[in-house]
C-alpha cells in the first residue's frame, strides 16, 4: 500500500504518517510547510519521520501540475487528505485563501485520485460544519448554516467528495474531527495556548463565561480512526470522530493548572458569535462502520499533552 498524506508534516498528518510507517506502508507526504504557524515544527516532524518508506514533497495542493507530477511518479493506492487552511478566526480575515486551498486543493486531489484509480479517498473534515446544531451532533443533522468561512470550505469539500463518489463510484470517506489535541498540537488551539500562557505566566483571553464546551479528542484516537477508514472500502460516508464527552473551557483551564501547579491569568472577553457554544459527537456510526471508539480519557490526554509541551516547547 502506498498512501499519499496531504498535510503530512502537520499535527494530525505527522501522526498518521508515523502510524502508517509502523505498519510497513509506503508514505508519500505532501506539505508546503506554510507559515500559518512556525514552519520549524513541521520540519522537525519530517526529520522524525525519516524512513526509506517515507518521501516528502514540498508542494502546494492548489498547484495542479505540481500535484499531478507526484501522482505520475508514485503508484499511489490511497489518499488521506488532511492539508487545509485551518483556524476559524483566521478564516474570517482571509476567506479567499481558505476557499482556494480548502476547495480548489481538494478538487485537485479528487481529480487525480480518480485519474489514477486510487482505492480509497479519506477527507479530513471538521465538527465546525454542524454550526449550532443540537448536540450531540449526528451525521444526518442539518449542515447548511455554517458559522464561518472555514466551516463553509469543509462543507464544500464534503460535497466534492460526494459528487466524485456518486459520479465515478469512488470510495470516499469524510471524517469529521472534533477538537483534536495532543503532542505536536497546533499552537492556535485552546489546549496549546492555555498551557503555553499558563507556564509563561501570560494572561489568556477567555471568550464568554467559561461554560462553552468542546469535545476534545486525542490525536491517537483520531489517527486510529483514519487507519480504520483506510481499511474500509465503500461508496460515500460522513463519520464523526469525537470523544463524545464535551469539556468546558473552565474545566480545561483547571486541568492544565493541576498539571502545571500554576494558576492561570484570565482576561474575560465577550463570547464570539462565529463559534459554536458546544461541540459533541454522536459516534454510533463510527462504532458500527469502523469498529472505532475513543480510548484516551480527557484527563490522561491533557496530562500527556502538558508533559509533552514542557519537554518540547518550554525551551523553544
C-alpha positions as YAML, in Angstrom:
chain: A
units: angstrom
residues:
- id: 1
  name: UNK
  ca: [0.00, 0.00, 0.00]
- id: 2
  name: UNK
  ca: [1.31, 3.43, -0.98]
- id: 3
  name: UNK
  ca: [-0.55, 6.17, 0.89]
- id: 4
  name: UNK
  ca: [-0.43, 9.84, -0.04]
- id: 5
  name: UNK
  ca: [-0.93, 12.02, 3.04]
- id: 6
  name: UNK
  ca: [-1.55, 15.67, 2.23]
- id: 7
  name: UNK
  ca: [-0.61, 17.92, 5.13]
- id: 8
  name: UNK
  ca: [1.58, 15.07, 6.34]
- id: 9
  name: UNK
  ca: [4.07, 17.29, 8.16]
- id: 10
  name: UNK
  ca: [1.37, 18.90, 10.29]
- id: 11
  name: UNK
  ca: [-0.22, 17.95, 13.57]
- id: 12
  name: UNK
  ca: [-2.61, 15.14, 12.66]
- id: 13
  name: UNK
  ca: [-0.81, 14.34, 9.42]
- id: 14
  name: UNK
  ca: [2.53, 13.57, 11.05]
- id: 15
  name: UNK
  ca: [0.85, 11.16, 13.49]
- id: 16
  name: UNK
  ca: [-0.88, 9.42, 10.57]
- id: 17
  name: UNK
  ca: [2.39, 9.14, 8.64]
- id: 18
  name: UNK
  ca: [4.12, 7.73, 11.71]
- id: 19
  name: UNK
  ca: [1.41, 5.12, 12.25]
- id: 20
  name: UNK
  ca: [1.41, 4.08, 8.58]
- id: 21
  name: UNK
  ca: [5.20, 3.68, 8.59]
- id: 22
  name: UNK
  ca: [4.96, 1.47, 11.68]
- id: 23
  name: UNK
  ca: [2.57, -0.74, 9.72]
- id: 24
  name: UNK
  ca: [5.13, -1.03, 6.91]
- id: 25
  name: UNK
  ca: [3.27, 1.17, 4.43]
- id: 26
  name: UNK
  ca: [4.96, 3.46, 1.93]
- id: 27
  name: UNK
  ca: [4.07, 7.09, 2.65]
- id: 28
  name: UNK
  ca: [4.10, 9.98, 0.20]
- id: 29
  name: UNK
  ca: [3.81, 13.22, 2.17]
- id: 30
  name: UNK
  ca: [2.72, 16.48, 0.54]
- id: 31
  name: UNK
  ca: [3.15, 19.61, 2.66]
- id: 32
  name: UNK
  ca: [4.01, 23.15, 1.59]
- id: 33
  name: UNK
  ca: [5.34, 23.99, 5.09]
- id: 34
  name: UNK
  ca: [3.44, 27.29, 5.11]
- id: 35
  name: UNK
  ca: [3.88, 29.83, 7.88]
- id: 36
  name: UNK
  ca: [0.41, 29.73, 9.47]
- id: 37
  name: UNK
  ca: [2.45, 28.66, 12.49]
- id: 38
  name: UNK
  ca: [6.21, 28.22, 12.90]
- id: 39
  name: UNK
  ca: [7.39, 26.03, 9.97]
- id: 40
  name: UNK
  ca: [10.21, 24.69, 12.13]
- id: 41
  name: UNK
  ca: [7.74, 22.49, 13.95]
- id: 42
  name: UNK
  ca: [6.66, 20.83, 10.70]
- id: 43
  name: UNK
  ca: [10.27, 20.43, 9.62]
- id: 44
  name: UNK
  ca: [11.01, 18.72, 12.93]
- id: 45
  name: UNK
  ca: [8.12, 16.34, 12.27]
- id: 46
  name: UNK
  ca: [9.57, 15.44, 8.86]
- id: 47
  name: UNK
  ca: [13.01, 14.74, 10.35]
- id: 48
  name: UNK
  ca: [11.40, 12.46, 12.93]
- id: 49
  name: UNK
  ca: [9.62, 10.54, 10.15]
- id: 50
  name: UNK
  ca: [12.83, 9.74, 8.28]
- id: 51
  name: UNK
  ca: [12.50, 6.29, 6.73]
- id: 52
  name: UNK
  ca: [13.22, 4.51, 3.46]
- id: 53
  name: UNK
  ca: [9.43, 4.25, 3.08]
- id: 54
  name: UNK
  ca: [8.82, 7.98, 3.55]
- id: 55
  name: UNK
  ca: [9.09, 10.71, 0.91]
- id: 56
  name: UNK
  ca: [8.22, 14.36, 1.47]
- id: 57
  name: UNK
  ca: [7.31, 16.70, -1.37]
- id: 58
  name: UNK
  ca: [7.21, 20.41, -0.60]
- id: 59
  name: UNK
  ca: [4.23, 21.16, -2.80]
- id: 60
  name: UNK
  ca: [1.05, 23.23, -2.79]
- id: 61
  name: UNK
  ca: [-2.19, 21.34, -3.46]
- id: 62
  name: UNK
  ca: [-3.57, 24.37, -5.31]
- id: 63
  name: UNK
  ca: [-0.81, 23.89, -7.95]
- id: 64
  name: UNK
  ca: [-2.31, 21.17, -10.13]
- id: 65
  name: UNK
  ca: [0.81, 20.46, -12.22]
- id: 66
  name: UNK
  ca: [2.91, 20.01, -9.07]
- id: 67
  name: UNK
  ca: [0.49, 17.52, -7.56]
- id: 68
  name: UNK
  ca: [-0.04, 15.71, -10.87]
- id: 69
  name: UNK
  ca: [3.69, 15.06, -11.18]
- id: 70
  name: UNK
  ca: [3.68, 13.44, -7.73]
- id: 71
  name: UNK
  ca: [0.89, 11.07, -8.77]
- id: 72
  name: UNK
  ca: [2.78, 10.30, -12.00]
- id: 73
  name: UNK
  ca: [5.97, 9.38, -10.14]
- id: 74
  name: UNK
  ca: [4.35, 7.22, -7.45]
- id: 75
  name: UNK
  ca: [1.90, 4.33, -7.59]
- id: 76
  name: UNK
  ca: [-0.46, 5.82, -5.03]
- id: 77
  name: UNK
  ca: [-3.14, 3.41, -3.84]
- id: 78
  name: UNK
  ca: [-4.85, 5.54, -1.16]
- id: 79
  name: UNK
  ca: [-5.20, 9.23, -0.30]
- id: 80
  name: UNK
  ca: [-5.55, 10.74, 3.18]
- id: 81
  name: UNK
  ca: [-6.32, 14.39, 2.53]
- id: 82
  name: UNK
  ca: [-5.53, 16.47, 5.62]
- id: 83
  name: UNK
  ca: [-3.94, 19.55, 4.04]
- id: 84
  name: UNK
  ca: [-6.06, 22.62, 4.71]
- id: 85
  name: UNK
  ca: [-6.06, 26.18, 5.85]
- id: 86
  name: UNK
  ca: [-7.26, 25.88, 9.44]
- id: 87
  name: UNK
  ca: [-8.49, 28.13, 12.21]
- id: 88
  name: UNK
  ca: [-11.95, 29.63, 12.43]
- id: 89
  name: UNK
  ca: [-10.87, 33.16, 13.40]
- id: 90
  name: UNK
  ca: [-8.17, 33.34, 10.73]
- id: 91
  name: UNK
  ca: [-10.72, 32.33, 8.10]
- id: 92
  name: UNK
  ca: [-12.70, 35.47, 8.88]
- id: 93
  name: UNK
  ca: [-9.67, 37.56, 7.97]
- id: 94
  name: UNK
  ca: [-8.60, 35.69, 4.80]
- id: 95
  name: UNK
  ca: [-11.65, 33.89, 3.37]
- id: 96
  name: UNK
  ca: [-10.27, 33.83, -0.20]
- id: 97
  name: UNK
  ca: [-7.18, 31.94, 0.95]
- id: 98
  name: UNK
  ca: [-9.38, 29.35, 2.66]
- id: 99
  name: UNK
  ca: [-11.56, 28.99, -0.41]
- id: 100
  name: UNK
  ca: [-8.54, 28.44, -2.67]
- id: 101
  name: UNK
  ca: [-6.73, 25.90, -0.51]
- id: 102
  name: UNK
  ca: [-9.63, 24.01, 1.02]
- id: 103
  name: UNK
  ca: [-11.91, 23.83, -2.01]
- id: 104
  name: UNK
  ca: [-9.67, 24.06, -5.08]
- id: 105
  name: UNK
  ca: [-6.95, 21.97, -3.42]
- id: 106
  name: UNK
  ca: [-9.48, 19.26, -2.56]
- id: 107
  name: UNK
  ca: [-10.80, 19.29, -6.11]
- id: 108
  name: UNK
  ca: [-7.28, 18.78, -7.48]
- id: 109
  name: UNK
  ca: [-6.67, 15.75, -5.28]
- id: 110
  name: UNK
  ca: [-10.03, 14.22, -6.16]
- id: 111
  name: UNK
  ca: [-9.40, 14.68, -9.89]
- id: 112
  name: UNK
  ca: [-6.03, 12.96, -9.63]
- id: 113
  name: UNK
  ca: [-7.34, 10.21, -7.33]
- id: 114
  name: UNK
  ca: [-9.96, 9.46, -9.99]
- id: 115
  name: UNK
  ca: [-7.48, 9.58, -12.88]
- id: 116
  name: UNK
  ca: [-5.04, 7.23, -11.14]
- id: 117
  name: UNK
  ca: [-7.77, 4.97, -9.72]
- id: 118
  name: UNK
  ca: [-6.85, 5.16, -6.06]
- id: 119
  name: UNK
  ca: [-8.56, 2.62, -3.82]
- id: 120
  name: UNK
  ca: [-9.74, 4.95, -1.05]
- id: 121
  name: UNK
  ca: [-10.01, 8.71, -0.53]
- id: 122
  name: UNK
  ca: [-10.18, 9.90, 3.09]
- id: 123
  name: UNK
  ca: [-11.10, 13.56, 3.64]
- id: 124
  name: UNK
  ca: [-10.34, 15.31, 6.91]
- id: 125
  name: UNK
  ca: [-13.45, 17.34, 7.68]
- id: 126
  name: UNK
  ca: [-14.46, 19.15, 10.87]
- id: 127
  name: UNK
  ca: [-17.11, 19.34, 13.57]
- id: 128
  name: UNK
  ca: [-17.42, 23.02, 12.64]
- id: 129
  name: UNK
  ca: [-19.75, 22.01, 9.77]
- id: 130
  name: UNK
  ca: [-22.51, 21.49, 12.36]
- id: 131
  name: UNK
  ca: [-22.60, 25.13, 13.47]
- id: 132
  name: UNK
  ca: [-25.07, 25.48, 16.32]
- id: 133
  name: UNK
  ca: [-26.89, 22.22, 15.65]
- id: 134
  name: UNK
  ca: [-28.49, 20.36, 18.53]
- id: 135
  name: UNK
  ca: [-25.92, 18.32, 20.46]
- id: 136
  name: UNK
  ca: [-24.83, 15.59, 20.29]
- id: 137
  name: UNK
  ca: [-24.19, 16.08, 16.57]
- id: 138
  name: UNK
  ca: [-25.36, 13.29, 14.30]
- id: 139
  name: UNK
  ca: [-24.08, 12.91, 10.76]
- id: 140
  name: UNK
  ca: [-27.58, 13.40, 9.38]
- id: 141
  name: UNK
  ca: [-28.05, 16.79, 11.07]
- id: 142
  name: UNK
  ca: [-28.69, 19.90, 9.02]
- id: 143
  name: UNK
  ca: [-25.36, 21.43, 7.96]
- id: 144
  name: UNK
  ca: [-26.49, 24.21, 5.64]
- id: 145
  name: UNK
  ca: [-25.81, 27.07, 8.09]
- id: 146
  name: UNK
  ca: [-22.02, 27.28, 8.64]
- id: 147
  name: UNK
  ca: [-20.95, 29.98, 11.11]
- id: 148
  name: UNK
  ca: [-17.67, 30.95, 9.41]
- id: 149
  name: UNK
  ca: [-15.73, 30.61, 6.13]
- id: 150
  name: UNK
  ca: [-13.64, 27.70, 7.44]
- id: 151
  name: UNK
  ca: [-16.75, 25.63, 8.13]
- id: 152
  name: UNK
  ca: [-18.14, 26.54, 4.71]
- id: 153
  name: UNK
  ca: [-15.00, 25.29, 2.95]
- id: 154
  name: UNK
  ca: [-15.12, 22.00, 4.83]
- id: 155
  name: UNK
  ca: [-18.75, 21.53, 3.80]
- id: 156
  name: UNK
  ca: [-17.78, 22.27, 0.20]
- id: 157
  name: UNK
  ca: [-15.02, 19.66, 0.44]
- id: 158
  name: UNK
  ca: [-17.53, 17.08, 1.62]
- id: 159
  name: UNK
  ca: [-19.84, 17.94, -1.28]
- id: 160
  name: UNK
  ca: [-16.99, 17.48, -3.75]
- id: 161
  name: UNK
  ca: [-16.24, 14.08, -2.23]
- id: 162
  name: UNK
  ca: [-19.89, 13.10, -2.58]
- id: 163
  name: UNK
  ca: [-20.08, 14.24, -6.21]
- id: 164
  name: UNK
  ca: [-16.97, 12.23, -7.16]
- id: 165
  name: UNK
  ca: [-18.18, 9.19, -5.26]
- id: 166
  name: UNK
  ca: [-21.62, 9.21, -6.90]
- id: 167
  name: UNK
  ca: [-20.39, 10.08, -10.39]
- id: 168
  name: UNK
  ca: [-17.28, 7.89, -10.57]
- id: 169
  name: UNK
  ca: [-18.01, 5.23, -7.94]
- id: 170
  name: UNK
  ca: [-15.03, 6.34, -5.87]
- id: 171
  name: UNK
  ca: [-14.73, 5.15, -2.29]
- id: 172
  name: UNK
  ca: [-14.67, 8.36, -0.27]
- id: 173
  name: UNK
  ca: [-15.00, 8.88, 3.48]
- id: 174
  name: UNK
  ca: [-15.35, 12.27, 5.17]
- id: 175
  name: UNK
  ca: [-14.19, 12.11, 8.77]
- id: 176
  name: UNK
  ca: [-15.46, 14.95, 10.94]
- id: 177
  name: UNK
  ca: [-12.82, 15.61, 13.58]
- id: 178
  name: UNK
  ca: [-13.77, 17.08, 16.96]
- id: 179
  name: UNK
  ca: [-11.29, 19.47, 18.67]
- id: 180
  name: UNK
  ca: [-8.16, 17.37, 18.23]
- id: 181
  name: UNK
  ca: [-5.35, 17.86, 20.75]
- id: 182
  name: UNK
  ca: [-2.18, 16.09, 21.79]
- id: 183
  name: UNK
  ca: [1.59, 16.04, 21.14]
- id: 184
  name: UNK
  ca: [2.65, 18.25, 18.18]
- id: 185
  name: UNK
  ca: [-0.65, 20.10, 18.62]
- id: 186
  name: UNK
  ca: [-1.40, 23.28, 16.71]
- id: 187
  name: UNK
  ca: [-0.28, 26.46, 18.53]
- id: 188
  name: UNK
  ca: [-3.56, 28.22, 17.69]
- id: 189
  name: UNK
  ca: [-5.79, 25.83, 19.64]
- id: 190
  name: UNK
  ca: [-7.00, 26.27, 23.21]
- id: 191
  name: UNK
  ca: [-5.11, 23.38, 24.90]
- id: 192
  name: UNK
  ca: [-1.83, 24.67, 23.45]
- id: 193
  name: UNK
  ca: [-2.47, 28.39, 24.09]
- id: 194
  name: UNK
  ca: [-3.74, 27.83, 27.62]
- id: 195
  name: UNK
  ca: [-0.80, 25.57, 28.50]
- id: 196
  name: UNK
  ca: [1.75, 27.93, 26.97]
- id: 197
  name: UNK
  ca: [0.38, 31.03, 28.67]
- id: 198
  name: UNK
  ca: [-0.04, 29.28, 32.00]
- id: 199
  name: UNK
  ca: [3.61, 28.19, 32.01]
- id: 200
  name: UNK
  ca: [4.88, 31.56, 30.73]
- id: 201
  name: UNK
  ca: [2.67, 33.45, 33.22]
- id: 202
  name: UNK
  ca: [0.84, 35.30, 30.48]
- id: 203
  name: UNK
  ca: [-2.87, 36.04, 30.51]
- id: 204
  name: UNK
  ca: [-5.29, 34.10, 28.35]
- id: 205
  name: UNK
  ca: [-8.30, 35.59, 26.59]
- id: 206
  name: UNK
  ca: [-11.39, 33.72, 27.80]
- id: 207
  name: UNK
  ca: [-14.28, 34.38, 25.41]
- id: 208
  name: UNK
  ca: [-17.52, 34.03, 27.34]
- id: 209
  name: UNK
  ca: [-18.00, 32.81, 30.88]
- id: 210
  name: UNK
  ca: [-16.06, 29.55, 30.52]
- id: 211
  name: UNK
  ca: [-19.14, 27.36, 30.01]
- id: 212
  name: UNK
  ca: [-18.62, 26.83, 26.26]
- id: 213
  name: UNK
  ca: [-17.81, 23.17, 25.73]
- id: 214
  name: UNK
  ca: [-15.67, 21.30, 23.23]
- id: 215
  name: UNK
  ca: [-15.46, 17.60, 22.50]
- id: 216
  name: UNK
  ca: [-11.67, 17.33, 22.93]
- id: 217
  name: UNK
  ca: [-10.38, 14.23, 21.15]
- id: 218
  name: UNK
  ca: [-6.83, 12.93, 21.47]
- id: 219
  name: UNK
  ca: [-4.78, 12.69, 18.29]
- id: 220
  name: UNK
  ca: [-4.07, 9.00, 18.98]
- id: 221
  name: UNK
  ca: [-7.77, 8.21, 18.69]
- id: 222
  name: UNK
  ca: [-8.15, 10.34, 15.55]
- id: 223
  name: UNK
  ca: [-5.20, 8.55, 13.96]
- id: 224
  name: UNK
  ca: [-6.71, 5.15, 14.73]
- id: 225
  name: UNK
  ca: [-9.99, 6.26, 13.16]
- id: 226
  name: UNK
  ca: [-8.19, 7.30, 9.97]
- id: 227
  name: UNK
  ca: [-6.35, 3.97, 9.78]
- id: 228
  name: UNK
  ca: [-9.61, 2.07, 10.20]
- id: 229
  name: UNK
  ca: [-11.26, 4.19, 7.48]
- id: 230
  name: UNK
  ca: [-8.41, 3.27, 5.13]
- id: 231
  name: UNK
  ca: [-9.23, -0.39, 5.67]
- id: 232
  name: UNK
  ca: [-12.92, 0.14, 4.90]
- id: 233
  name: UNK
  ca: [-13.93, 0.41, 1.27]
- id: 234
  name: UNK
  ca: [-17.41, 1.60, 0.35]
- id: 235
  name: UNK
  ca: [-19.12, 4.36, -1.58]
- id: 236
  name: UNK
  ca: [-19.55, 7.62, 0.37]
- id: 237
  name: UNK
  ca: [-19.77, 8.19, 4.11]
- id: 238
  name: UNK
  ca: [-19.52, 11.03, 6.60]
- id: 239
  name: UNK
  ca: [-18.42, 9.81, 10.03]
- id: 240
  name: UNK
  ca: [-17.86, 11.64, 13.31]
- id: 241
  name: UNK
  ca: [-14.63, 11.04, 15.21]
- id: 242
  name: UNK
  ca: [-15.02, 12.57, 18.66]
- id: 243
  name: UNK
  ca: [-14.51, 11.74, 22.31]
- id: 244
  name: UNK
  ca: [-18.26, 12.17, 22.91]
- id: 245
  name: UNK
  ca: [-17.64, 13.85, 26.30]
- id: 246
  name: UNK
  ca: [-17.69, 17.67, 25.95]
- id: 247
  name: UNK
  ca: [-15.44, 19.62, 28.33]
- id: 248
  name: UNK
  ca: [-16.00, 23.25, 29.33]
- id: 249
  name: UNK
  ca: [-13.25, 25.84, 28.93]
- id: 250
  name: UNK
  ca: [-13.23, 26.27, 32.71]
- id: 251
  name: UNK
  ca: [-12.62, 22.53, 33.15]
- id: 252
  name: UNK
  ca: [-9.81, 22.64, 30.57]
- id: 253
  name: UNK
  ca: [-8.12, 25.53, 32.40]
- id: 254
  name: UNK
  ca: [-8.47, 23.78, 35.78]
- id: 255
  name: UNK
  ca: [-6.95, 20.55, 34.44]
- id: 256
  name: UNK
  ca: [-3.97, 22.41, 32.97]
- id: 257
  name: UNK
  ca: [-3.48, 24.18, 36.32]
- id: 258
  name: UNK
  ca: [-3.49, 20.80, 38.07]
- id: 259
  name: UNK
  ca: [-0.78, 19.58, 35.69]
- id: 260
  name: UNK
  ca: [1.50, 22.62, 35.95]
- id: 261
  name: UNK
  ca: [0.81, 23.63, 39.54]
- id: 262
  name: UNK
  ca: [0.34, 27.21, 38.37]
- id: 263
  name: UNK
  ca: [-2.69, 29.50, 38.41]
- id: 264
  name: UNK
  ca: [-3.90, 30.79, 35.05]
- id: 265
  name: UNK
  ca: [-4.18, 34.54, 34.49]
- id: 266
  name: UNK
  ca: [-7.52, 35.14, 32.80]
- id: 267
  name: UNK
  ca: [-8.83, 38.14, 30.89]
- id: 268
  name: UNK
  ca: [-12.55, 37.84, 30.25]
- id: 269
  name: UNK
  ca: [-13.91, 38.75, 26.79]
- id: 270
  name: UNK
  ca: [-17.35, 38.69, 25.19]
- id: 271
  name: UNK
  ca: [-18.49, 35.47, 23.52]
- id: 272
  name: UNK
  ca: [-17.75, 35.05, 19.81]
- id: 273
  name: UNK
  ca: [-20.83, 34.76, 17.60]
- id: 274
  name: UNK
  ca: [-18.99, 32.89, 14.83]
- id: 275
  name: UNK
  ca: [-18.13, 29.96, 17.11]
- id: 276
  name: UNK
  ca: [-20.44, 27.20, 18.33]
- id: 277
  name: UNK
  ca: [-21.41, 27.09, 22.00]
- id: 278
  name: UNK
  ca: [-20.83, 23.34, 22.17]
- id: 279
  name: UNK
  ca: [-19.42, 20.53, 20.07]
- id: 280
  name: UNK
  ca: [-20.40, 16.98, 20.89]
- id: 281
  name: UNK
  ca: [-20.02, 13.91, 18.69]
- id: 282
  name: UNK
  ca: [-22.60, 11.18, 18.30]
- id: 283
  name: UNK
  ca: [-20.32, 8.25, 17.44]
- id: 284
  name: UNK
  ca: [-22.59, 5.26, 16.89]
- id: 285
  name: UNK
  ca: [-21.79, 5.36, 13.16]
- id: 286
  name: UNK
  ca: [-18.04, 5.21, 13.80]
- id: 287
  name: UNK
  ca: [-18.59, 2.26, 16.14]
- id: 288
  name: UNK
  ca: [-20.74, 0.45, 13.59]
- id: 289
  name: UNK
  ca: [-18.83, 1.11, 10.37]
- id: 290
  name: UNK
  ca: [-15.25, 1.41, 11.60]
- id: 291
  name: UNK
  ca: [-15.33, -0.55, 14.85]
- id: 292
  name: UNK
  ca: [-13.87, 2.60, 16.40]
- id: 293
  name: UNK
  ca: [-14.27, 4.04, 19.87]
- id: 294
  name: UNK
  ca: [-12.10, 6.66, 21.61]
- id: 295
  name: UNK
  ca: [-9.74, 5.22, 24.22]
- id: 296
  name: UNK
  ca: [-7.89, 8.24, 25.66]
- id: 297
  name: UNK
  ca: [-9.68, 9.86, 28.60]
- id: 298
  name: UNK
  ca: [-9.53, 13.66, 28.62]
- id: 299
  name: UNK
  ca: [-7.77, 13.82, 31.99]
- id: 300
  name: UNK
  ca: [-4.97, 11.48, 30.88]
- id: 301
  name: UNK
  ca: [-4.78, 13.09, 27.46]
- id: 302
  name: UNK
  ca: [-4.23, 16.59, 28.88]
- id: 303
  name: UNK
  ca: [-1.61, 15.27, 31.31]
- id: 304
  name: UNK
  ca: [0.15, 13.68, 28.34]
- id: 305
  name: UNK
  ca: [-0.04, 16.88, 26.30]
- id: 306
  name: UNK
  ca: [1.21, 19.18, 29.08]
- id: 307
  name: UNK
  ca: [4.12, 16.80, 29.72]
- id: 308
  name: UNK
  ca: [4.98, 16.82, 26.01]
- id: 309
  name: UNK
  ca: [4.79, 20.63, 25.91]
- id: 310
  name: UNK
  ca: [7.11, 21.00, 28.89]
- id: 311
  name: UNK
  ca: [9.66, 18.65, 27.30]
- id: 312
  name: UNK
  ca: [9.48, 20.01, 23.74]
- id: 313
  name: UNK
  ca: [8.38, 23.64, 23.76]
- id: 314
  name: UNK
  ca: [9.42, 25.33, 27.01]
- id: 315
  name: UNK
  ca: [13.00, 25.90, 25.86]
- id: 316
  name: UNK
  ca: [11.98, 26.90, 22.31]
...
